[in-house]
Amino acid sequence: MGESIRDLGLEGQVEKAGTPTMGGLIIISSILVPTILFAQLDNIYVILMIITTLWMGFIGFMDDHIKVFKKDKKGLAGKFKVLGQVSLGLLVGFILYFHPDVVMQKQVSAIDSSNQVVVVQEDLKSTMTTIPFVKNNEFDYSDLLSWLGDAAHDWAWLIFIPMVIFIVTAVSNGANLTDGIDGLATGTSAIIGLVLAIFAYVSGNIIFADYLNIMYIPNSGELVIFIAAFVGACVGFLWYNSYPAQVFMGDTGSLAIGGIIAVFAIAIRKELLIPIICGIFLIENVSVLIQVSYFKYTKKKFGEGKRIFLMSPLHHHYQKAGLHESKIVTRFWIVGIMLAILSFVTLKLR
């Protein structure tokens, strides 16, 4: 939000001019301080999440700094934002694929010294991930390169890393677009964080992972500390960001939140659940894509651009239609909670 709210033409937006922004710095510090105090800082997953938080927070901070202090409401050029997101995705993809501590465990049969067959856990470097609602729901990105034969696993990074880049870019942009009215992005992110916290706990606990028949990811349980701090930061910030907002998170917060959610989901191999878990972000992204594409198409064909929504992203469509923003936010939260429940159902419904 910030200076550009004067141009939206929405009821109540002009009054918000002058509200402090860059509150994302509060969110970031509220995440990092508990993580540094309580998490194992030599854990590769924790390191990865700290890098993500600082990286995306810096990109958002640069955008907010240009808007607020240089009085340029365009902010950081879009190409630089995308470059930062793609660079982070590239780094995350390489770490998750090549780092020796990033492994999964699977049960394999072995014969002990007394010629008895025993089942043991074996560490495995893999690009496997979870497919929701499917029995035996593990999918390996290397399967898309099965035509390479035995070399498929060696070249799986050609699929995995671009997928990571796409997810990081899409989710961070989705969070950024969702941050348009008071409390919407903050509350939605807290709900998503709770879902990811539970998935991280069961994925990092060998007993629960075995019971739920999901991948056990060694050392990932430490991520629960990070995501708990994330949820706490969002809820705490929501106290001041709910309608009428006393502070906005700005791109400093929204880009960091989106990046955190994306990388966290990839780290615990639940990235294919993102369309469900982050359904609100998805529909906000899609509404903008539809609006822009249809406008360009009709302008090229008829000489005059037409719109499907009164305004995009979607929350502004409902705001333009006359709904109060607090009602819009509450209803979006309800949808977010329903999507969270649906995400949990995927643990057993296959």
Secondary structure, DSSP 8 states (H G I E B T S, - for coil): --GGGGGS--TTTGGGTT----THHHHHHHHHHHHHHHS-TT-HHHHHHHHHHHHHHHHHHHHHHHHHHS--TT-S-HHHHHHHHHHHHHHHHHHHHH-TT--EEEEEEEE-TTS-EEEEEEEE---EEE-TT-TT-EEEGGGGGGGGGGGGGGGTHHHHHHHHHHHHHHHHHHHHHHTTSTTHHHHHHHHHHHHHHHHHHHHT-HHHHHHHT--B-TTGGGHHHHHHHHHHHHHHHHHHHSSS-S---HHHHHHHHHHHHHHHHHHTT-GGGHHHHTHHHHHHHHHHHHHHHHHHHHHHHHSS---SSSSSSHHHHHHHTT--HHHHHHHHHHHHHHHHHHHHHTTT--
